[in-house]
């Protein structure tokens, strides 16, 4: 019976996309006070809305992330990834680096951001022009930030590896 009920819930809520079932709550039983009936009614409503395991988790995911572009799983995974702490913080939390190395990483990152904030480099295209333009006359501006950031990270990691080997 449990399997057929689960399959019915799965088809109704996941395949057909219907909303959660509305809870059915009968009239107030005699002998219960207003306060007791209010608590019992809230419990019955919550129990009536709840689906079987497996279907409930998927419906919660659809309710939380439905209506957006992309699948619910992809959006949930992206949101978890955005709220995850940075690589340096995870290294420190796992005790792969100590407080001094964490402080050095922070100083390196701050210095790197300060140096590369507005440091453009001029690059020129020396291709042959057919339209009569001169070679190198069309100069593009490209920022050095990502290249210097990668170099800074590489230097920092080699420094850490060297200090671990000692």
KEDRENKE-942146 format. One record per atom (N, C-alpha, C): x, y, z; atom name; residue in one letter; residue number from 1. Coordinates in pm, 1 decimal. Layout:
ATOM         u         v         w  zalum  mivo  vexba
ATOM         X         Y         Z     CA     A    NUM
...
% end
This chain:
ATOM         u         v         w  zalum  mivo  vexba
ATOM      82.9    -119.3       0.0      N     X      1
ATOM       0.0       0.0       0.0     CA     X      1
ATOM      87.1     125.4       0.0      C     X      1
ATOM     195.1     125.1      76.8      N     X      2
ATOM     284.9     240.0      87.2     CA     X      2
ATOM     343.9     272.1     -50.5      C     X      2
ATOM     380.8     170.1    -127.5      N     X      3
ATOM     443.1     192.8    -257.8     CA     X      3
ATOM     344.1     255.0    -355.0      C     X      3
ATOM     222.3     204.7    -358.3      N     X      4
ATOM     124.6     260.2    -451.4     CA     X      4
ATOM      85.6     403.1    -410.9      C     X      4
ATOM      79.9     431.7    -281.0      N     X      5
ATOM      49.3     566.7    -235.7     CA     X      5
ATOM     162.7     662.4    -271.2      C     X      5
ATOM     287.2     616.2    -254.0      N     X      6
ATOM     402.7     697.7    -290.1     CA     X      6
ATOM     403.1     725.4    -440.1      C     X      6
ATOM     374.3     623.2    -519.3      N     X      7
ATOM     371.6     640.0    -664.4     CA     X      7
ATOM     260.8     737.7    -705.4      C     X      7
ATOM     146.1     730.4    -640.2      N     X      8
ATOM      36.9     823.4    -669.5     CA     X      8
ATOM      78.2     966.3    -635.0      C     X      8
ATOM     143.7     985.8    -520.6      N     X      9
ATOM     190.5    1119.1    -481.8     CA     X      9
ATOM     297.0    1169.2    -579.4      C     X      9
ATOM     385.2    1079.8    -619.7      N     X     10
ATOM     491.5    1117.3    -712.6     CA     X     10
ATOM     432.3    1164.9    -845.3      C     X     10
ATOM     335.6    1092.3    -897.3      N     X     11
ATOM     274.8    1130.2   -1024.9     CA     X     11
ATOM     197.1    1261.0   -1009.9      C     X     11
ATOM     118.4    1273.1    -903.8      N     X     12
ATOM      36.9    1392.8    -885.1     CA     X     12
ATOM     121.9    1518.3    -866.4      C     X     12
ATOM     224.4    1510.1    -784.0      N     X     13
ATOM     299.8    1629.5    -745.2     CA     X     13
ATOM     422.2    1656.5    -831.0      C     X     13
ATOM     488.2    1551.4    -876.7      N     X     14
ATOM     612.0    1572.5    -952.0     CA     X     14
ATOM     589.5    1566.4   -1102.2      C     X     14
ATOM     516.1    1468.1   -1149.3      N     X     15
ATOM     496.7    1453.6   -1293.3     CA     X     15
ATOM     394.7    1554.8   -1344.8      C     X     15
ATOM     279.5    1560.2   -1279.1      N     X     16
ATOM     174.2    1650.9   -1325.0     CA     X     16
ATOM     190.4    1792.6   -1271.1      C     X     16
ATOM     271.9    1810.4   -1167.6      N     X     17
ATOM     299.6    1942.9   -1113.3     CA     X     17
ATOM     185.4    2001.8   -1033.3      C     X     17
ATOM     101.1    1920.6    -979.2      N     X     18
ATOM     -10.5    1970.7    -899.2     CA     X     18
ATOM      39.6    2014.6    -762.4      C     X     18
ATOM     -32.3    2106.7    -697.5      N     X     19
ATOM      11.7    2153.1    -564.8     CA     X     19
ATOM      -8.3    2044.4    -459.4      C     X     19
ATOM      45.8    2072.1    -342.0      N     X     20
ATOM      29.8    1979.7    -229.3     CA     X     20
ATOM    -118.6    1954.6    -203.8      C     X     20
ATOM    -150.3    1838.0    -150.2      N     X     21
ATOM    -291.8    1812.1    -119.8     CA     X     21
ATOM    -339.1    1902.8      -6.2      C     X     21
ATOM    -461.8    1948.0     -17.6      N     X     22
ATOM    -520.1    2030.7      87.6     CA     X     22
ATOM    -560.9    1939.7     203.0      C     X     22
ATOM    -524.9    1976.6     324.1      N     X     23
ATOM    -560.4    1890.8     437.0     CA     X     23
ATOM    -710.4    1894.1     463.2      C     X     23
ATOM    -762.2    1779.7     504.6      N     X     24
ATOM    -904.4    1773.8     538.7     CA     X     24
ATOM    -915.7    1766.4     690.2      C     X     24
ATOM    -979.3    1865.0     745.1      N     X     25
ATOM    -998.5    1871.3     889.5     CA     X     25
ATOM   -1149.2    1878.3     914.1      C     X     25
ATOM   -1198.6    1784.5     989.3      N     X     26
ATOM   -1341.4    1779.6    1017.7     CA     X     26
ATOM   -1382.0    1881.4    1122.5      C     X     26
ATOM   -1503.0    1868.0    1169.6      N     X     27
ATOM   -1550.8    1961.4    1271.9     CA     X     27
ATOM   -1483.4    1936.4    1405.7      C     X     27
ATOM   -1495.0    2033.3    1490.2      N     X     28
ATOM   -1433.7    2026.6    1623.6     CA     X     28
ATOM   -1502.6    1916.7    1705.5      C     X     28
ATOM   -1420.4    1825.2    1759.9      N     X     29
ATOM   -1479.6    1721.4    1843.9     CA     X     29
ATOM   -1528.5    1779.9    1976.7      C     X     29
ATOM   -1630.8    1719.3    2029.3      N     X     30
ATOM   -1685.5    1767.2    2156.7     CA     X     30
ATOM   -1588.3    1732.8    2268.5      C     X     30
ATOM   -1579.8    1818.1    2365.1      N     X     31
ATOM   -1494.2    1794.2    2480.1     CA     X     31
ATOM   -1358.9    1862.3    2470.7      C     X     31
ATOM   -1323.6    1922.3    2355.1      N     X     32
ATOM   -1196.0    1994.1    2340.3     CA     X     32
ATOM   -1220.9    2143.2    2357.5      C     X     32
ATOM   -1131.0    2208.1    2428.1      N     X     33
ATOM   -1141.7    2353.4    2442.1     CA     X     33
ATOM   -1097.2    2418.5    2311.1      C     X     33
ATOM   -1122.2    2550.1    2298.2      N     X     34
ATOM   -1081.6    2622.2    2177.7     CA     X     34
ATOM    -930.8    2614.7    2157.0      C     X     34
ATOM    -857.2    2630.2    2263.9      N     X     35
ATOM    -711.0    2629.1    2255.4     CA     X     35
ATOM    -660.6    2490.7    2215.2      C     X     35
ATOM    -715.1    2386.2    2275.1      N     X     36
ATOM    -674.7    2249.5    2239.3     CA     X     36
ATOM    -711.0    2218.8    2094.5      C     X     36
ATOM    -830.1    2261.0    2050.5      N     X     37
ATOM    -871.8    2234.9    1913.0     CA     X     37
ATOM    -783.9    2311.9    1814.0      C     X     37
ATOM    -743.4    2433.5    1848.1      N     X     38
ATOM    -655.7    2511.9    1761.8     CA     X     38
ATOM    -522.0    2439.6    1742.4      C     X     38
ATOM    -464.6    2387.4    1850.0      N     X     39
ATOM    -337.3    2314.4    1840.5     CA     X     39
ATOM    -355.3    2184.4    1762.2      C     X     39
ATOM    -464.5    2112.6    1788.1      N     X     40
ATOM    -490.9    1986.3    1718.5     CA     X     40
ATOM    -515.9    2011.8    1569.6      C     X     40
ATOM    -586.5    2118.4    1539.1      N     X     41
ATOM    -616.5    2152.8    1400.7     CA     X     41
ATOM    -488.0    2187.2    1324.7      C     X     41
ATOM    -397.3    2261.5    1388.7      N     X     42
ATOM    -269.0    2295.2    1326.0     CA     X     42
ATOM    -187.2    2168.2    1299.9      C     X     42
ATOM    -190.2    2074.5    1394.8      N     X     43
ATOM    -118.0    1948.3    1377.5     CA     X     43
ATOM    -177.2    1867.2    1262.6      C     X     43
ATOM    -310.3    1860.3    1254.3      N     X     44
ATOM    -376.5    1785.6    1147.6     CA     X     44
ATOM    -351.0    1848.2    1010.2      C     X     44
ATOM    -349.5    1981.3    1004.7      N     X     45
ATOM    -320.7    2049.9     877.9     CA     X     45
ATOM    -178.4    2021.2     831.2      C     X     45
ATOM     -81.7    2028.6     923.6      N     X     46
ATOM      57.9    2000.7     888.4     CA     X     46
ATOM      73.7    1855.8     844.6      C     X     46
ATOM       6.8    1765.9     913.4      N     X     47
ATOM      15.0    1623.5     880.0     CA     X     47
ATOM     -51.4    1597.4     745.3      C     X     47
ATOM    -159.8    1667.6     714.7      N     X     48
ATOM    -230.4    1648.8     588.2     CA     X     48
ATOM    -153.7    1700.9     468.9      C     X     48
ATOM     -70.3    1803.1     488.7      N     X     49
ATOM       9.0    1859.6     380.0     CA     X     49
ATOM     135.2    1779.2     352.5      C     X     49
ATOM     178.1    1700.5     448.2      N     X     50
ATOM     305.1    1628.9     436.2     CA     X     50
ATOM     293.3    1512.0     339.0      C     X     50
ATOM     394.3    1495.6     256.1      N     X     51
ATOM     398.9    1386.9     159.5     CA     X     51
ATOM     493.5    1279.0     209.7      C     X     51
ATOM     498.0    1169.0     139.7      N     X     52
ATOM     585.6    1058.4     179.9     CA     X     52
ATOM     731.5    1093.2     152.8      C     X     52
ATOM     824.5    1029.2     226.6      N     X     53
ATOM     966.9    1056.3     204.2     CA     X     53
ATOM    1006.0    1027.9      59.0      C     X     53
ATOM    1094.1    1109.3       7.0      N     X     54
ATOM    1134.3    1097.8    -132.7     CA     X     54
ATOM    1056.6    1195.6    -218.9      C     X     54
ATOM     926.5    1199.3    -200.6      N     X     55
ATOM     842.6    1293.2    -273.9     CA     X     55
ATOM     845.8    1428.5    -202.5      C     X     55
ATOM     842.0    1425.5     -69.2      N     X     56
ATOM     840.3    1549.5      10.8     CA     X     56
ATOM     962.7    1636.0     -17.7      C     X     56
ATOM    1081.7    1575.3     -19.6      N     X     57
ATOM    1205.1    1651.3     -41.9     CA     X     57
ATOM    1204.5    1716.0    -179.6      C     X     57
ATOM    1159.2    1641.8    -279.1      N     X     58
ATOM    1156.3    1693.7    -416.0     CA     X     58
ATOM    1054.7    1807.4    -429.0      C     X     58
ATOM     939.1    1793.1    -365.8      N     X     59
ATOM     837.3    1897.7    -371.1     CA     X     59
ATOM     887.6    2023.5    -299.0      C     X     59
ATOM     958.7    2006.7    -188.0      N     X     60
ATOM    1016.2    2122.5    -118.1     CA     X     60
ATOM    1115.1    2196.1    -207.9      C     X     60
ATOM    1195.6    2120.5    -282.6      N     X     61
ATOM    1292.2    2179.5    -374.9     CA     X     61
ATOM    1219.9    2257.9    -484.1      C     X     61
ATOM    1112.7    2201.5    -536.9      N     X     62
ATOM    1035.7    2269.1    -641.9     CA     X     62
ATOM     968.8    2393.9    -585.5      C     X     62
ATOM     914.7    2385.0    -464.4      N     X     63
ATOM     850.9    2501.5    -403.7     CA     X     63
ATOM     951.3    2613.5    -377.7      C     X     63
ATOM    1073.0    2576.7    -340.2      N     X     64
ATOM    1174.6    2678.3    -309.0     CA     X     64
ATOM    1233.6    2742.1    -435.3      C     X     64
ATOM    1258.0    2662.7    -538.9      N     X     65
ATOM    1330.9    2713.6    -655.3     CA     X     65
ATOM    1251.8    2705.0    -785.1      C     X     65
ATOM    1125.2    2670.3    -779.6      N     X     66
ATOM    1044.3    2661.2    -901.1     CA     X     66
ATOM    1017.2    2798.5    -959.0      C     X     66
ATOM     988.0    2802.0   -1087.3      N     X     67
ATOM     955.3    2928.0   -1152.9     CA     X     67
ATOM    1075.5    3007.2   -1198.9      C     X     67
ATOM    1194.3    2956.3   -1178.7      N     X     68
ATOM    1314.4    3026.4   -1225.6     CA     X     68
ATOM    1367.1    2953.9   -1349.2      C     X     68
ATOM    1454.5    3020.5   -1421.9      N     X     69
ATOM    1513.2    2959.0   -1539.7     CA     X     69
ATOM    1617.4    2857.2   -1495.8      C     X     69
ATOM    1606.5    2735.5   -1541.8      N     X     70
ATOM    1696.0    2627.7   -1503.5     CA     X     70
ATOM    1623.9    2528.4   -1415.4      C     X     70
ATOM    1687.3    2413.0   -1395.9      N     X     71
ATOM    1623.7    2312.6   -1311.3     CA     X     71
ATOM    1639.3    2350.6   -1165.2      C     X     71
ATOM    1548.9    2299.3   -1084.0      N     X     72
ATOM    1552.0    2330.4    -940.5     CA     X     72
ATOM    1682.1    2282.5    -877.6      C     X     72
ATOM    1730.9    2164.8    -919.6      N     X     73
ATOM    1854.2    2109.8    -863.5     CA     X     73
ATOM    1973.4    2198.3    -896.5      C     X     73
ATOM    1979.0    2246.5   -1020.5      N     X     74
ATOM    2090.9    2331.5   -1062.0     CA     X     74
ATOM    2091.2    2462.2    -984.8      C     X     74
ATOM    1975.0    2522.6    -968.4      N     X     75
ATOM    1966.6    2649.3    -896.2     CA     X     75
ATOM    2002.8    2630.3    -749.2      C     X     75
ATOM    1955.6    2520.4    -688.4      N     X     76
ATOM    1988.1    2492.7    -547.5     CA     X     76
ATOM    2138.3    2470.1    -530.9      C     X     76
ATOM    2198.8    2395.7    -624.0      N     X     77
ATOM    2342.7    2369.7    -615.9     CA     X     77
ATOM    2421.9    2499.4    -632.6      C     X     77
ATOM    2380.1    2585.3    -724.5      N     X     78
ATOM    2447.9    2712.6    -745.0     CA     X     78
ATOM    2436.6    2799.8    -620.4      C     X     78
ATOM    2320.5    2801.5    -558.8      N     X     79
ATOM    2302.4    2882.1    -437.9     CA     X     79
ATOM    2388.8    2830.2    -323.2      C     X     79
ATOM    2398.3    2697.0    -308.6      N     X     80
ATOM    2486.2    2640.6    -204.8     CA     X     80
ATOM    2630.7    2677.2    -232.3      C     X     80
ATOM    2670.5    2672.9    -358.9      N     X     81
ATOM    2808.3    2703.8    -394.3     CA     X     81
ATOM    2840.6    2850.2    -366.8      C     X     81
ATOM    2744.0    2940.2    -389.5      N     X     82
ATOM    2768.3    3082.0    -365.7     CA     X     82
ATOM    2779.8    3113.4    -217.5      C     X     82
ATOM    2715.7    3036.4    -132.1      N     X     83
ATOM    2720.7    3062.1      11.5     CA     X     83
ATOM    2835.4    2987.4      79.4      C     X     83
ATOM    2911.1    2910.9       1.6      N     X     84
ATOM    3022.0    2835.5      58.6     CA     X     84
ATOM    3138.3    2929.6      86.8      C     X     84
ATOM    3210.4    2900.7     193.5      N     X     85
ATOM    3323.1    2987.0     228.2     CA     X     85
ATOM    3436.0    2969.0     126.8      C     X     85
ATOM    3526.9    3065.2     123.9      N     X     86
ATOM    3635.5    3063.4      27.6     CA     X     86
ATOM    3736.4    2952.1      54.6      C     X     86
ATOM    3824.6    2930.6     -42.3      N     X     87
ATOM    3922.6    2822.8     -33.1     CA     X     87
ATOM    4018.2    2843.1      84.2      C     X     87
ATOM    4060.7    2966.4     105.9      N     X     88
ATOM    4154.2    2994.1     215.5     CA     X     88
ATOM    4086.0    2967.6     350.0      C     X     88
ATOM    3959.3    3007.8     362.1      N     X     89
ATOM    3886.3    2984.1     487.3     CA     X     89
ATOM    3868.9    2834.3     512.5      C     X     89
ATOM    3844.5    2757.5     405.8      N     X     90
ATOM    3830.6    2612.2     422.6     CA     X     90
ATOM    3963.7    2547.7     461.1      C     X     90
ATOM    4074.4    2599.4     405.0      N     X     91
ATOM    4206.1    2547.4     443.0     CA     X     91
ATOM    4233.2    2574.5     590.6      C     X     91
ATOM    4196.9    2694.2     635.9      N     X     92
ATOM    4218.2    2729.1     775.6     CA     X     92
ATOM    4128.0    2645.6     866.8      C     X     92
ATOM    4003.7    2624.7     825.8      N     X     93
ATOM    3910.2    2546.4     907.5     CA     X     93
ATOM    3954.7    2400.9     918.5      C     X     93
ATOM    4016.5    2348.7     812.3      N     X     94
ATOM    4063.8    2209.5     816.8     CA     X     94
ATOM    4203.0    2198.8     878.3      C     X     94
ATOM    4256.9    2312.4     924.0      N     X     95
ATOM    4389.1    2319.7     988.1     CA     X     95
ATOM    4503.6    2282.9     893.7      C     X     95
ATOM    4481.5    2300.5     763.3      N     X     96
ATOM    4589.2    2279.7     666.8     CA     X     96
ATOM    4686.9    2396.8     670.9      C     X     96
ATOM    4636.6    2514.8     711.4      N     X     97
ATOM    4723.1    2630.6     729.5     CA     X     97
ATOM    4699.1    2686.0     869.6      C     X     97
ATOM    4799.5    2755.2     922.7      N     X     98
ATOM    4784.5    2811.0    1057.1     CA     X     98
ATOM    4745.1    2959.2    1048.8      C     X     98
ATOM    4734.8    3023.6    1162.0      N     X     99
ATOM    4689.6    3162.8    1167.3     CA     X     99
ATOM    4788.1    3257.1    1097.5      C     X     99
ATOM    4918.6    3228.7    1108.1      N     X    100
ATOM    5017.5    3314.1    1041.7     CA     X    100
ATOM    5002.9    3306.7     889.5      C     X    100
ATOM    4982.7    3185.9     837.4      N     X    101
ATOM    4965.1    3170.7     693.1     CA     X    101
ATOM    4834.1    3234.4     646.8      C     X    101
ATOM    4731.1    3227.4     730.1      N     X    102
ATOM    4604.3    3292.2     697.6     CA     X    102
ATOM    4623.1    3443.6     691.7      C     X    102
ATOM    4695.5    3499.8     787.9      N     X    103
ATOM    4721.2    3643.3     787.2     CA     X    103
ATOM    4805.4    3682.9     666.1      C     X    103
ATOM    4903.8    3598.6     630.3      N     X    104
ATOM    4986.1    3627.3     512.3     CA     X    104
ATOM    4900.9    3624.1     385.7      C     X    104
ATOM    4808.7    3528.9     378.1      N     X    105
ATOM    4720.0    3520.9     261.7     CA     X    105
ATOM    4633.6    3646.5     251.6      C     X    105
ATOM    4586.8    3694.5     364.5      N     X    106
ATOM    4505.1    3815.9     364.9     CA     X    106
ATOM    4586.8    3936.6     319.6      C     X    106
ATOM    4711.4    3946.7     368.0      N     X    107
ATOM    4797.8    4057.7     325.8     CA     X    107
ATOM    4828.7    4049.2     176.1      C     X    107
ATOM    4852.3    3927.4     127.3      N     X    108
ATOM    4881.4    3909.6     -15.2     CA     X    108
ATOM    4760.4    3949.9     -98.9      C     X    108
ATOM    4642.8    3906.6     -56.6      N     X    109
ATOM    4521.8    3940.7    -131.4     CA     X    109
ATOM    4497.6    4091.0    -131.8      C     X    109
ATOM    4517.4    4155.7     -17.0      N     X    110
ATOM    4497.1    4300.7      -8.5     CA     X    110
ATOM    4597.4    4374.2     -96.4      C     X    110
ATOM    4722.9    4334.1     -90.6      N     X    111
ATOM    4826.7    4397.6    -172.4     CA     X    111
ATOM    4800.0    4374.6    -320.4      C     X    111
ATOM    4760.8    4252.8    -354.7      N     X    112
ATOM    4733.1    4221.2    -494.2     CA     X    112
ATOM    4618.1    4304.7    -547.5      C     X    112
ATOM    4512.0    4319.7    -467.3      N     X    113
ATOM    4398.5    4402.1    -510.6     CA     X    113
ATOM    4441.1    4548.6    -526.8      C     X    113
ATOM    4525.5    4596.5    -437.0      N     X    114
ATOM    4569.3    4735.8    -445.2     CA     X    114
ATOM    4656.2    4758.7    -568.8      C     X    114
ATOM    4742.7    4663.1    -599.9      N     X    115
ATOM    4833.6    4678.7    -713.1     CA     X    115
ATOM    4758.8    4667.7    -845.8      C     X    115
ATOM    4665.0    4574.5    -852.4      N     X    116
ATOM    4598.3    4547.9    -979.7     CA     X    116
ATOM    4465.5    4620.3    -996.4      C     X    116
ATOM    4431.8    4708.6    -905.6      N     X    117
ATOM    4301.3    4774.3    -911.6     CA     X    117
ATOM    4280.4    4846.0   -1044.8      C     X    117
ATOM    4368.7    4933.0   -1081.9      N     X    118
ATOM    4355.1    5006.0   -1207.9     CA     X    118
ATOM    4486.2    5000.4   -1285.3      C     X    118
ATOM    4535.7    4881.7   -1311.4      N     X    119
ATOM    4661.9    4867.6   -1382.6     CA     X    119
ATOM    4636.8    4809.5   -1521.7      C     X    119
ATOM    4601.8    4895.8   -1617.4      N     X    120
ATOM    4578.4    4843.9   -1752.4     CA     X    120
ATOM    4709.9    4824.4   -1827.4      C     X    120
ATOM    4708.7    4735.4   -1920.5      N     X    121
ATOM    4824.4    4716.3   -2008.0     CA     X    121
ATOM    4774.9    4735.8   -2150.6      C     X    121
ATOM    4856.3    4801.1   -2230.4      N     X    122
ATOM    4815.3    4824.8   -2367.5     CA     X    122
ATOM    4865.6    4711.2   -2454.0      C     X    122
ATOM    4774.3    4659.2   -2534.2      N     X    123
ATOM    4812.1    4555.3   -2629.1     CA     X    123
ATOM    4771.8    4602.8   -2767.2      C     X    123
ATOM    4849.8    4567.7   -2865.3      N     X    124
ATOM    4822.0    4612.9   -3001.2     CA     X    124
ATOM    4809.0    4492.8   -3093.2      C     X    124
ATOM    4723.2    4505.0   -3192.2      N     X    125
ATOM    4707.4    4401.1   -3293.6     CA     X    125
ATOM    4786.6    4444.9   -3416.5      C     X    125
ATOM    4888.7    4367.7   -3456.4      N     X    126
ATOM    4974.7    4404.3   -3568.2     CA     X    126
ATOM    4937.6    4329.0   -3694.8      C     X    126
ATOM    4811.7    4285.2   -3702.4      N     X    127
ATOM    4766.7    4215.0   -3821.7     CA     X    127
ATOM    4761.3    4312.5   -3939.3      C     X    127
ATOM    4774.4    4258.1   -4059.2      N     X    128
ATOM    4766.8    4339.9   -4179.5     CA     X    128
ATOM    4625.0    4391.0   -4196.4      C     X    128
ATOM    4612.2    4518.7   -4220.9      N     X    129
ATOM    4481.2    4579.7   -4237.9     CA     X    129
ATOM    4451.6    4593.0   -4387.5      C     X    129
ATOM    4331.0    4555.0   -4425.2      N     X    130
ATOM    4292.4    4570.5   -4565.7     CA     X    130
ATOM    4215.9    4699.6   -4588.9      C     X    130
ATOM    4167.7    4759.0   -4484.2      N     X    131
ATOM    4087.9    4880.0   -4499.1     CA     X    131
ATOM    4172.2    5006.7   -4498.6      C     X    131
ATOM    4301.9    4995.7   -4507.7      N     X    132
ATOM    4386.6    5113.2   -4511.4     CA     X    132
ATOM    4430.8    5160.5   -4373.9      C     X    132
ATOM    4385.8    5094.4   -4268.8      N     X    133
ATOM    4426.5    5133.3   -4134.7     CA     X    133
ATOM    4570.5    5094.1   -4108.1      C     X    133
ATOM    4634.0    5163.2   -4016.4      N     X    134
ATOM    4772.7    5132.1   -3986.1     CA     X    134
ATOM    4780.4    5020.2   -3883.5      C     X    134
ATOM    4879.3    4935.6   -3893.9      N     X    135
ATOM    4898.9    4827.3   -3797.7     CA     X    135
ATOM    4934.6    4883.7   -3661.9      C     X    135
ATOM    4866.1    4840.5   -3561.0      N     X    136
ATOM    4894.8    4886.2   -3426.0     CA     X    136
ATOM    4822.0    5012.1   -3387.8      C     X    136
ATOM    4750.1    5071.0   -3480.6      N     X    137
ATOM    4676.9    5192.0   -3449.6     CA     X    137
ATOM    4556.9    5165.3   -3360.2      C     X    137
ATOM    4500.7    5045.7   -3371.8      N     X    138
ATOM    4385.5    5009.4   -3289.2     CA     X    138
ATOM    4436.3    4937.6   -3165.1      C     X    138
ATOM    4451.8    5011.4   -3057.8      N     X    139
ATOM    4508.3    4956.6   -2935.5     CA     X    139
ATOM    4394.9    4920.9   -2839.9      C     X    139
ATOM    4401.5    4800.2   -2781.6      N     X    140
ATOM    4301.3    4756.2   -2684.9     CA     X    140
ATOM    4358.8    4765.1   -2544.8      C     X    140
ATOM    4269.8    4788.4   -2447.6      N     X    141
ATOM    4310.6    4792.2   -2307.1     CA     X    141
ATOM    4262.8    4662.9   -2241.2      C     X    141
ATOM    4353.0    4592.3   -2177.6      N     X    142
ATOM    4315.9    4470.8   -2104.0     CA     X    142
ATOM    4368.8    4483.6   -1961.7      C     X    142
ATOM    4290.2    4444.4   -1865.3      N     X    143
ATOM    4334.0    4456.0   -1725.7     CA     X    143
ATOM    4422.3    4337.7   -1687.8      C     X    143
ATOM    4517.2    4364.1   -1604.1      N     X    144
ATOM    4611.2    4262.4   -1558.9     CA     X    144
ATOM    4562.6    4186.8   -1435.8      C     X    144
ATOM    4449.0    4223.6   -1381.8      N     X    145
ATOM    4403.0    4169.1   -1253.9     CA     X    145
ATOM    4403.4    4018.8   -1245.6      C     X    145
ATOM    4345.8    3950.1   -1343.5      N     X    146
ATOM    4336.2    3804.5   -1331.7     CA     X    146
ATOM    4473.6    3739.1   -1343.4      C     X    146
ATOM    4557.8    3789.7   -1433.1      N     X    147
ATOM    4691.5    3731.5   -1448.0     CA     X    147
ATOM    4775.8    3749.7   -1323.1      C     X    147
ATOM    4774.1    3868.0   -1267.7      N     X    148
ATOM    4850.2    3892.4   -1145.9     CA     X    148
ATOM    4791.5    3817.1   -1027.3      C     X    148
ATOM    4659.2    3803.6   -1025.5      N     X    149
ATOM    4596.1    3726.6    -918.7     CA     X    149
ATOM    4638.3    3580.7    -922.2      C     X    149
ATOM    4642.3    3522.7   -1044.0      N     X    150
ATOM    4686.7    3383.7   -1057.3     CA     X    150
ATOM    4832.5    3369.9   -1014.6      C     X    150
ATOM    4917.0    3464.8   -1052.8      N     X    151
ATOM    5057.2    3459.3   -1014.6     CA     X    151
ATOM    5071.3    3470.1    -862.6      C     X    151
ATOM    4994.2    3559.5    -801.8      N     X    152
ATOM    4999.7    3577.2    -656.7     CA     X    152
ATOM    4959.9    3449.6    -585.9      C     X    152
ATOM    4852.1    3385.7    -634.2      N     X    153
ATOM    4808.6    3260.6    -574.8     CA     X    153
ATOM    4914.5    3152.1    -591.8      C     X    153
ATOM    4973.8    3142.4    -711.9      N     X    154
ATOM    5077.8    3043.2    -735.7     CA     X    154
ATOM    5196.4    3066.7    -641.0      C     X    154
ATOM    5238.6    3191.1    -627.5      N     X    155
ATOM    5351.5    3223.1    -539.7     CA     X    155
ATOM    5318.7    3186.9    -395.7      C     X    155
ATOM    5196.8    3218.9    -352.5      N     X    156
ATOM    5156.7    3190.5    -215.2     CA     X    156
ATOM    5153.4    3040.4    -189.8      C     X    156
ATOM    5098.7    2963.1    -283.8      N     X    157
ATOM    5092.3    2817.8    -265.8     CA     X    157
ATOM    5231.5    2755.3    -262.3      C     X    157
ATOM    5323.3    2801.9    -347.8      N     X    158
ATOM    5459.7    2746.7    -343.5     CA     X    158
ATOM    5528.7    2783.5    -213.1      C     X    158
ATOM    5499.2    2900.6    -159.0      N     X    159
ATOM    5556.1    2940.7     -30.3     CA     X    159
ATOM    5505.4    2849.8      81.3      C     X    159
ATOM    5376.6    2819.3      78.4      N     X    160
ATOM    5318.9    2730.8     180.3     CA     X    160
ATOM    5378.2    2590.8     169.1      C     X    160
ATOM    5389.2    2540.4      45.2      N     X    161
ATOM    5446.1    2407.0      26.2     CA     X    161
ATOM    5589.5    2401.0      76.2      C     X    161
ATOM    5664.5    2509.1      51.8      N     X    162
ATOM    5802.9    2513.0      97.3     CA     X    162
ATOM    5809.8    2514.5     250.7      C     X    162
ATOM    5718.9    2587.3     316.3      N     X    163
ATOM    5721.3    2592.9     461.9     CA     X    163
ATOM    5673.5    2462.6     524.8      C     X    163
ATOM    5586.1    2388.8     454.2      N     X    164
ATOM    5539.6    2260.3     506.4     CA     X    164
ATOM    5650.5    2155.8     498.7      C     X    164
ATOM    5731.6    2162.8     395.0      N     X    165
ATOM    5840.6    2065.5     375.4     CA     X    165
ATOM    5950.0    2081.7     480.2      C     X    165
ATOM    5963.9    2200.7     537.1      N     X    166
ATOM    6073.2    2225.2     633.9     CA     X    166
ATOM    6053.7    2153.5     761.1      C     X    166
% end
